[in-house]
Amino acid sequence: MSIFWSLTIEYRKKKRRNDSFMKEVNVKKILNPHGAKIGIFIILLFWITGAGCSLGPSCVPACGVPAIQRALFVSSTDGGRVITPGEGTFMYNADTVVNLVAVADECYEFVNWTGNDVANPNSPTTTITMNAEKSITANFALLNYSLSADSTDGGSVTGPGEGTFTYDCGTVVELVAEAEESYSFVQWTGNISTIASADAAETTITMNGNYSISANFIMFDGGNGTTENPYEIADWRQLNNVRNYPSSHFTIMNNLDSNSVGYTELVSATANEGKGWQPIGNAVVKFTGGFNGQGYEICDLFISRPNESNIGLFGIVGNGTVENVGVVNGNVTGKDSVGILMGKNEGAVSNAYSNGSVNGNYYIGGLTGKNEGAINSSYSSGNVIGNARVGGLIGQNSAIVGDSYATGSVTGSNYVGGLVGKNEDTVSNSYSNGSVTGNTFVGGLVGQNEDTVNNSFWDTQTSGQANSAGGTGKTTAEMMDINTFLGVAWDICAVAPGATNPAYTWNIVDNETYPFLGWE
């Protein structure tokens, strides 16, 4: 009997390194009665068709030799993600170079790759070669930022404090600024883009970067000293601080008197070794800013400086403005250039008034001792005592005065007038009715006039003076008659008792009162 060999092909999976598999063909020889022809046929069929390609993925087409696959496991920690190739499990042919890209979330940063054989583990963009099964993780960390906080003089940062502090990114930090006595918070400056309100003493900041901030304080109740946002004054201490900002702008927020904060230490008869208030502005540093009283009054001003000049609430106003303010119940004593509102004016004064008493030597006036600026729509009822160049409103005038009046008594020696002691410029549409006493160059309205006095009057009866170097004398009845003033085209109207009409410069209760200003 003939013996024939045939082939039986057996496939089995053989486990290899790194848990991947390969297929192995085992050919066995067995006895078969049909001989070698069948065996040869099966062998040829195996090699021609590539037997085994149908048993697994990623086979090389029309080849019969299967490709080896490698698995890549990709993950990330909190704070970011892997966008290339993504996160999960991916299969690649052996030795494939795979691109890796990791992206951090907001407030996080990429740290490194951990796992198997990443080309550059410290770069968020890198590669990995698939020469084996691999597992990698993109690691991220939460960002930390520093906050440095400090303050100007006059206060402190109490929340979180002053110094440098570290916070996680995105943390909302409470900010609290506290002002010292006589100071007020103005604003936060520095890296303020994430501060909720830079103008609020209590606010928050969101930590999206390294920040340095400052709390700013000023010696006022608010404002920043500009025309649009003037410093706000609410007590005597803040008024006293005006001298430290002579070119800034200010506004009064309420009446000031002997009960207001700072009066005893700054204004009273015991303040400054008995000298009382120290005037704002002098020959070296003049006040050149803006001062708006908003219609409020500064009361109970006391100054006793008989050996000093340029004396008043303001010493010297340079190229500045003073308006809408009254200095009431003032008691002011100085040497030369003395007034209740100011010693010397080189700026512009409007809608201002004063009353009380003022004493001095030369250039003494109820409102100002010397005027070299402009005074308009203002008055004084202060009682004035001096030696020479003494006036109920102005001691000596060298500028334009209009629509103003004085009602206080005036006593002096030379150049004494109910409105102006000596005039060297223009006075118009003004009057006086106070008593006037002097020796030489004495007048009911003007003691001596070297320039122009237009459409102005004085009361010959109440002043005790029949003459004046300028102006027109009228009886008391005439001074209370609207026709006296209409006759020279004053902007005046008659009003009922207790009423005012601010549409006109002047008001009068006809036949009952002297003219008064429409804003009073």
C-alpha positions in Angstrom: 0.0 0.0 0.0 1.3 3.4 -1.0 1.8 6.0 1.7 0.9 9.7 0.9 1.6 12.7 2.8 -1.0 15.5 3.2 -0.8 18.8 5.1 -3.2 20.0 7.7 -2.8 23.7 8.4 -3.3 24.8 12.0 -3.5 28.4 13.1 -2.8 29.4 16.6 -2.1 32.6 18.4 1.1 33.0 20.1 1.5 35.7 22.8 4.4 37.9 22.3 6.1 40.8 24.1 4.0 43.7 25.2 0.7 41.7 25.1 0.4 41.9 21.3 -0.3 38.8 19.2 1.0 37.3 16.0 -0.4 34.4 14.0 1.7 31.3 13.4 1.1 28.6 10.9 1.9 25.1 11.8 2.1 22.5 9.2 1.7 18.9 10.2 2.4 15.9 8.3 -0.2 13.2 8.5 -0.9 10.1 6.5 -3.3 10.5 3.7 -4.3 8.0 1.2 -4.5 10.6 -1.6 -0.9 11.3 -1.6 1.2 14.5 -2.1 -0.9 16.1 -4.7 -3.5 17.4 -2.2 -0.8 18.7 0.1 1.0 20.6 -2.6 -2.3 22.1 -3.7 -3.2 23.4 -0.2 0.3 24.9 0.2 0.0 26.8 -3.1 -3.5 28.0 -2.1 -2.2 29.3 1.2 0.6 31.4 -0.3 -1.5 32.7 -3.2 -4.5 33.9 -1.2 -2.6 35.2 1.8 -4.4 32.9 4.3 -4.7 34.6 7.7 -5.5 38.2 6.4 -9.1 37.6 7.3 -8.3 36.8 10.8 -7.2 40.3 12.1 -7.1 44.1 11.3 -4.4 46.2 9.7 -3.1 43.5 7.3 -1.0 44.6 4.4 -3.3 44.2 1.4 -2.4 41.3 -0.9 0.6 40.4 1.1 0.1 37.6 3.5 2.4 39.1 6.2 0.3 40.9 8.9 1.4 44.4 10.4 2.1 44.6 14.1 -0.2 46.9 16.2 0.7 49.0 19.2 -1.8 50.5 21.7 -1.5 54.1 23.0 -3.4 55.0 26.2 -3.8 58.9 26.6 -5.2 60.7 29.7 -4.9 64.1 31.5 -5.2 65.6 35.0 -7.7 68.3 36.0 -6.9 71.7 34.4 -6.5 70.8 30.7 -6.9 68.2 28.0 -5.1 66.4 25.2 -6.5 67.6 21.9 -4.2 65.5 19.7 -4.7 62.6 19.3 -7.4 63.0 22.0 -7.9 61.1 25.2 -8.6 57.3 25.3 -7.1 54.3 23.6 -5.6 54.4 20.1 -4.1 51.7 17.9 -1.1 52.4 15.7 1.2 50.4 13.5 4.5 49.6 15.1 7.1 52.5 15.0 4.4 55.1 14.0 5.4 58.7 15.2 2.3 60.2 16.9 1.9 64.0 17.4 0.9 65.0 20.9 -0.8 68.4 21.8 -2.0 69.3 25.3 -4.0 72.5 26.0 -4.4 74.1 29.5 -7.7 75.4 30.8 -8.1 79.0 32.0 -6.2 79.5 35.3 -4.1 76.4 34.7 -0.7 75.7 33.1 0.8 72.6 31.4 3.4 70.9 33.6 4.7 67.8 31.8 3.9 64.4 30.2 4.4 61.4 32.3 4.5 57.8 31.1 6.5 56.1 28.3 9.2 57.7 26.2 7.7 61.1 25.2 10.1 63.0 23.0 10.0 66.2 25.0 8.0 65.6 28.3 8.1 69.3 29.3 6.5 70.6 26.1 2.8 70.6 25.5 3.5 70.0 21.8 5.7 66.9 21.2 5.7 63.4 19.7 5.8 59.7 20.8 7.1 56.7 18.8 5.0 53.6 18.9 7.7 50.9 19.3 5.7 49.3 22.1 2.4 49.6 23.8 2.5 52.9 25.8 0.5 54.9 28.3 0.9 58.7 28.9 -0.7 61.4 30.9 -0.7 65.2 30.4 -0.3 66.9 33.7 -1.6 70.4 34.6 -1.3 72.7 37.6 -3.5 75.5 39.0 -1.8 78.9 38.5 -1.0 81.1 41.6 -0.7 84.9 41.5 0.7 87.5 43.8 -1.2 90.6 45.1 0.9 93.5 46.4 -1.1 96.1 48.3 0.0 99.4 49.9 -1.4 102.9 50.6 -0.6 106.6 50.6 -0.5 108.7 53.7 -3.8 109.1 55.4 -5.0 105.5 55.6 -4.3 101.9 55.1 -5.4 98.7 53.4 -7.0 96.5 56.1 -8.3 93.8 53.7 -6.4 91.8 52.9 -3.7 94.0 54.5 -0.5 95.6 53.2 2.2 93.5 51.8 2.3 90.6 49.2 -0.2 87.8 49.2 -0.6 84.7 47.0 -3.9 83.5 45.6 -5.1 80.8 43.2 -6.0 82.1 39.8 -9.6 83.3 39.7 -9.9 84.0 43.4 -12.0 87.0 44.2 -10.2 88.9 47.0 -12.0 91.4 49.2 -10.4 94.9 49.3 -11.0 97.3 52.2 -9.3 100.7 52.6 -9.7 102.7 55.8 -9.0 106.4 56.0 -7.5 108.1 59.1 -9.1 111.1 60.8 -9.3 114.1 58.5 -8.6 112.0 55.4 -10.8 110.2 53.0 -10.4 107.4 50.5 -10.1 108.6 46.8 -9.4 105.6 44.6 -7.4 102.5 43.9 -4.5 102.8 41.5 -2.1 100.3 39.9 -3.3 97.1 38.2 -7.0 97.9 38.6 -8.5 96.2 35.5 -10.2 93.5 37.5 -11.1 95.7 40.5 -14.9 95.8 40.6 -15.0 99.6 41.5 -11.7 101.5 41.7 -13.5 104.4 43.4 -14.9 102.4 46.2 -13.1 101.9 49.6 -14.7 98.4 49.9 -14.6 96.4 46.7 -13.1 93.2 45.2 -10.3 92.2 42.8 -10.2 89.0 40.7 -6.8 87.4 40.6 -6.1 86.7 36.9 -2.5 87.9 37.1 0.2 89.3 39.3 -1.1 92.7 40.6 0.2 95.6 42.5 -2.3 98.1 43.8 -2.4 101.2 46.1 -5.2 102.7 48.1 -5.1 106.5 47.8 -6.2 108.9 50.5 -6.6 112.7 50.6 -7.3 115.1 53.3 -10.8 115.8 52.1 -14.3 114.3 52.1 -14.1 113.2 48.5 -13.2 114.4 45.0 -9.9 114.5 43.2 -9.2 118.2 42.9 -10.2 118.7 39.3 -12.7 121.2 38.0 -15.1 118.3 37.2 -14.5 116.5 40.5 -13.3 119.0 43.1 -12.1 118.1 46.6 -15.0 118.1 49.0 -14.7 120.0 52.3 -16.9 119.0 55.3 -15.0 120.3 58.4 -12.3 122.8 59.5 -9.5 120.2 59.2 -10.3 119.6 55.6 -10.6 123.4 55.0 -7.2 123.8 56.6 -5.8 121.2 54.1 -6.7 123.4 51.2 -3.3 125.2 51.7 -1.5 122.0 50.8 -3.2 121.9 47.3 -3.2 125.6 46.3 -3.9 125.0 42.6 -6.7 122.4 43.0 -10.4 122.9 43.0 -12.6 122.6 46.1 -16.3 122.7 47.1 -17.9 123.1 50.5 -20.4 120.4 51.4 -22.1 122.0 54.5 -21.9 125.0 56.8 -18.9 125.2 59.1 -19.1 126.8 62.5 -17.7 126.6 66.1 -19.3 123.1 66.5 -17.6 121.7 63.4 -14.7 119.2 63.6 -11.3 121.0 64.0 -12.6 124.4 65.1 -11.0 124.4 68.6 -7.6 123.4 67.3 -7.5 125.5 64.2 -9.9 128.5 64.4 -10.8 129.4 68.0 -9.2 132.1 70.2 -7.0 129.4 71.7 -5.8 127.9 68.4 -2.2 128.5 67.2 -1.1 130.2 70.4 -4.1 132.6 70.4 -3.7 133.7 66.8 -6.6 131.6 65.6 -7.0 130.7 61.9 -3.9 130.7 59.7 -4.9 132.3 56.3 -4.8 130.1 53.2 -2.3 131.5 50.6 0.5 134.0 51.1 3.1 136.0 49.1 5.2 132.9 48.5 2.4 130.4 47.7 -0.8 132.0 46.6 -4.1 130.2 46.2 -4.6 129.7 42.4 -7.3 127.1 42.4 -11.1 127.2 42.5 -13.2 127.5 45.7 -16.9 127.0 45.4 -19.0 127.4 48.6 -22.2 126.1 46.9 -24.1 128.7 49.0 -22.9 127.4 52.4 -21.5 129.6 55.1 -18.2 129.5 57.0 -19.0 130.9 60.4 -17.2 132.1 63.5 -13.9 132.7 61.9 -11.4 134.1 64.4 -8.0 135.6 63.5 -5.8 137.8 65.7 -2.5 138.5 63.9 -1.9 142.2 64.3 1.7 142.0 63.2 1.0 140.0 60.0 -0.2 141.1 56.6 -2.5 139.4 54.0 -5.0 138.3 56.6 -8.5 136.7 56.1 -9.9 133.3 55.5 -7.6 133.5 52.4 -4.4 135.4 52.7 -3.8 136.0 49.0 -5.9 134.6 46.1 -3.7 134.6 43.0 -5.1 133.6 39.6 -7.9 131.7 41.3 -11.6 131.9 41.9 -13.7 132.2 45.0 -17.5 132.0 44.6 -20.8 131.2 46.2 -19.6 131.4 49.7 -20.3 133.5 52.8 -17.9 134.1 55.8 -20.3 135.0 58.6 -19.6 136.3 62.1 -16.0 136.8 61.4 -13.6 138.5 63.9 -10.4 139.3 61.9 -7.4 141.4 63.0 -4.3 141.9 61.0 -1.7 144.6 59.9 -1.9 145.4 56.2 -4.2 144.0 53.5 -6.9 142.6 55.8 -10.4 141.4 55.0 -12.9 138.9 56.3 -12.9 136.8 53.1 -9.4 137.5 52.0 -6.5 139.9 52.6 -5.7 140.4 48.9 -7.5 139.3 45.8 -5.7 138.9 42.4 -8.3 136.5 41.0 -12.0 136.5 40.5 -14.6 136.8 43.3 -18.4 136.4 42.7 -21.5 135.7 44.7 -19.5 136.1 47.9 -20.3 137.9 51.1 -19.0 138.6 54.6 -20.0 140.0 57.9 -18.5 140.5 61.4 -15.7 142.8 62.2 -12.3 143.5 60.7 -9.4 145.6 62.1 -6.0 146.6 60.7 -3.7 149.3 59.6 -3.5 149.8 55.8 -5.7 148.4 53.1 -8.6 147.2 55.2 -11.9 146.1 53.8 -15.0 144.2 54.9 -14.6 141.6 52.0 -11.0 142.2 51.0 -8.3 144.6 51.9 -6.8 144.9 48.4 -8.5 144.1 45.1 -6.3 143.6 42.1 -8.6 141.1 40.4 -12.3 141.2 39.8 -15.2 141.3 42.2 -18.8 140.9 41.0 -22.2 140.4 42.6 -20.8 140.4 46.2 -21.4 142.3 49.4 -20.2 142.8 53.0 -21.9 143.9 56.1 -18.8 143.8 58.2 -17.8 146.7 60.5 -14.4 147.9 59.4 -11.7 149.8 61.4 -8.3 150.8 60.0 -5.9 153.6 59.5 -5.7 154.3 55.7 -7.4 153.0 52.6 -10.3 151.6 54.5 -13.6 150.6 52.9 -16.8 148.8 53.7 -16.2 146.3 50.8 -12.6 147.0 49.7 -9.8 149.0 51.2 -8.1 149.8 47.9 -9.4 148.8 44.5 -7.2 148.4 41.5 -9.5 146.3 39.3 -13.1 146.0 38.2 -15.9 145.9 40.7 -19.5 145.5 39.6 -23.0 144.9 41.1 -21.8 144.9 44.7 -22.6 146.7 47.9 -21.5 147.3 51.6 -23.7 148.0 54.6 -21.3 148.0 57.5 -19.8 150.9 59.4 -16.4 152.2 58.3 -13.9 154.0 60.5 -10.4 155.2 59.5 -8.1 158.1 59.2 -7.3 158.6 55.5 -8.9 157.4 52.3 -12.1 156.1 53.9 -15.2 155.2 52.0 -18.5 153.4 52.5 -17.7 151.0 49.6 -14.0 151.6 48.7 -11.4 153.6 50.6 -9.3 154.4 47.5 -10.3 153.5 43.9 -7.8 153.1 41.1 -10.0 151.3 38.5 -13.7 150.9 37.7 -16.7 150.6 40.0 -20.2 150.3 38.5 -23.7 149.5 39.6 -22.9 149.4 43.3 -23.9 151.1 46.5 -23.2 151.5 50.2 -25.3 152.7 53.2 -23.1 152.2 56.2 -21.8 155.0 58.4 -18.4 156.4 57.4 -16.0 158.2 59.7 -12.5 159.6 58.9 -10.2 162.5 58.7 -9.0 163.1 55.1 -10.3 161.8 51.8 -13.5 160.6 53.3 -16.6 159.8 51.2 -20.0 158.2 51.5 -19.1 155.7 48.7 -15.5 156.3 47.8 -12.8 158.1 49.9 -10.5 158.9 46.9 -11.2 158.2 43.3 -8.5 158.1 40.6 -10.5 156.3 37.9 -14.2 155.6 37.2 -17.3 155.2 39.2 -20.5 154.6 37.2 -24.2 154.2 38.1 -23.4 153.9 41.8 -24.9 155.4 45.0 -24.6 155.9 48.7 -27.1 156.8 51.4 -26.3 160.3 52.6 -28.4 159.9 55.7 -27.2 156.6 57.1 -23.5 157.2 56.1 -23.4 160.7 57.7 -21.5 161.8 54.6 -22.9 164.3 52.1 -19.9 163.9 49.8 -18.0 161.2 48.0 -15.1 161.0 45.5 -17.4 159.1 43.2 -21.1 158.0 43.0 -24.3 159.8 43.6 -25.8 160.5 47.1 -29.4 159.6 47.7 -31.7 159.8 50.7 -32.8 156.6 52.4 -36.2 156.8 50.7 -34.6 157.2 47.3 -32.3 154.3 48.0 -35.4 152.2 48.6 -37.1 153.4 45.4 -36.8 151.1 42.4 -36.9 154.1 40.1 -33.6 155.3 41.4 -31.9 152.3 39.8 -34.1 151.8 36.8 -33.1 155.3 35.9 -29.5 154.1 35.3 -30.5 150.8 33.7 -29.8 148.4 36.5 -30.9 144.9 36.0 -33.4 145.1 38.8 -37.0 144.0 39.6 -39.4 144.5 42.4 -40.3 141.4 44.5 -42.7 140.7 47.4 -41.3 140.7 50.9 -39.4 137.5 51.5 -39.3 136.6 47.8 -36.4 136.6 45.3 -36.1 136.6 41.6 -32.7 135.2 40.6 -33.5 136.0 36.9 -32.4 139.5 37.7 -29.1 140.7 39.1 -30.8 142.9 41.6 -34.1 142.6 43.6 -35.9 145.2 45.7 -39.0 145.3 47.9 -40.0 148.6 46.5 -40.1 151.4 49.1 -39.2 148.9 51.9 -35.7 147.6 51.3 -32.4 148.6 49.8 -31.5 146.6 46.6 -30.2 143.1 47.3 -28.7 140.5 44.9 -31.0 138.1 43.1 -29.0 135.0 44.3 -29.3 136.0 48.0 
